[in-house]
Amino acid sequence: MNKMKKKLCVIGLAEVVCDAIGASLRTLIGEYADILCWCLEKSMDEQIPTDYDLYLATYPGSYAYAKKMLPNDCQILLAGRFVNPSNFERLLELPKNTSVLAVDNSLERANYLIWEIARFGVNHLNISPYYPDCPEPEKMAQSFAVGAGRKRNVPDWMEFINLGVKELTITTYARILQILDIPEEVLDSIVHTYMDSVFQMARRNNNTRTYLHSIINNIDEIIFGIDENGGLFFKNNAAESLIASLGKTDGASLRFGDIFSELDRPFAWYCENCDEEIITKINGLHYVLQIKPVSEPVGGNIGTLIIVKPVTRVQELENKVRRKLKGTGLTAKYTFANILGESPAIRQAVDTARRFAGTPLTVLLESESGTGKELFAQSIHQASACASGPFVAFNFSALPETLAESELFGYEEGAFTGARRGGRNKQFRKDLFYRLCMCPLYIPPLRERTGDVLFLIRYFAETLHSRHLKFDSALEDFCNTYDWPGNVRELQNMVTYLCAVVPPNRVCTTADLPRYFHSASHASPAVEVKAPPFTAIYEEMVNNHTLDICRTLLAIFNEKTKGHSLGREHIFDMLKDHYPAITHPALRRHLDTLKYHGMLHSGSTKQGTDITPVGREFLAWIVQLRK
């Protein structure tokens, strides 16, 4: 039988492609033909065998190679291939208008991949071609690339969506069978294999729907699905019970008003004003309604979800939460390990606090606001003999102001009969002070903790925001010399602000600080806070390969607007003359970069975009720099 087998050689560029196509061929026609995979990336310098009955080229480049290297009488077939839509799930999950790069070895192949994806109905994304030697894309928090088979040429910081190696078309299999004289019945088996893969995808989707349906029906809350016209199209088991209690039998014809008859506004009004929960009556009982629009990435809004909860159930849950929170409020959660810092000042305070924790004496914590009094108090409790007992914190803000002041600082003299003489001393009452001040502990403010500021910045950025902030030297000097009147709390707020406004991998400067840092009353006099120089922006654009196109954009605005703003479509048409491969998503990224640096300004609504004085100054600076 083996002697009667035909010989088929697969010629492709990438090993992963050859292996995948070779495996499929061996599965489907391996009984009738011996399959050899010839990978050009591995065997380009070797002599390709010339005794095969058929050579199957996986793409035009390998077809041209085979034509050049093989004798004229060799049978060579260019394979037809397609992307299997069963691997499109991740693409379908992406929100509408998400920017995605289609990655391949050339612009032509990348555009063909985009066409194949659109052919299967995936048209809700902004997909641009990406190939060797094209401009590097701008880094963004959410970045996606799609490819068929391998991740080559994809930037490391992007999420790669692999659609799998393109498969051979049915037409290609029919040609192979014809050339190798394989029985036609084998084609029926191949078609069945293809249809089975489609059926498997449908079955997987059905299993997912069944699973989700089972989950929803086991939820205690009453759930309704209402279409845009107010008609009921979905209800879970709990909702069925509510409908039955209303005496309604034909659930298919029910509408929003049939169930929630106490509500006096049209259904559309509730959809537009769904920020707050609504309380209504059903069968004489009060219910809380949560109305939420439901949308999908591809099709937009597909209806409205209404979650119904009995008020008694809500009250019961609230009482449970209150009891739980009250219980946890008597527990200390911090220890000395949570007090961070390497400066001698903070380490000495921690060492002293540890010694106090080993005694039954009262500790008085003295410090400014935001230094960590609560951390020290809980840590002392955790390290003391009382650690197994409750940690009771009393909030003086819950007391009337006059009562708190009188108990801690005394009364105004003559306020009432028996009032303490001397009145209010704006200091602790001496008798109270000396009762508390057995073991006074001074917690140093942040300005006295030399070297701890940058350490805490790195810690807060990494642990709270999963970011690695990079500061230039001027900002580091500012942080080390600033007084920090709000102490660690102010520092943590600054880190949160920078993580929110500064893009990943960009160096933070003093210009990125919140506005109040720039005022003379807060900013350190030793450091001048000013906008970053043009050199920093220039270097950033050079590193991101965006300098030339940004310069061209500024020149277009500077020379052709003549005091009038331009719309994006007009800009796109003019830019096409300089950069034929430019895409709309790429243009938006470059415009956003220039707006971020204050070089372009967009008006409200549809007023277009215009160049700013900063943009003109930067353009002139570049021209002068290149002379």
PyMOL commands that set and color helices and strands:
alter all, ss='L'
color gray80, all
select helices_A, chain A and resi 2-4+15-29+40-43+60-69+85-87+89-93+107-119+170-179+185-217+237-245+251-253+256-259+267-272+311-328+336-338+344-357+373-382+396-398+401-409+430-436+446-448+452-465+473-481+487-501+510-512+515-518+534-543+547-560+568-576+584-596+613-625
alter helices_A, ss='H'
color red, helices_A
select strands_A, chain A and resi 6-12+33-39+54-57+76-78+81-82+99-103+126-130+144-147+159-162+167-168+222-226+232-235+278-282+285-296+300-310+363-366+439-442+600-602+609-611
alter strands_A, ss='S'
color yellow, strands_A
deselect
rebuild
show_as cartoon
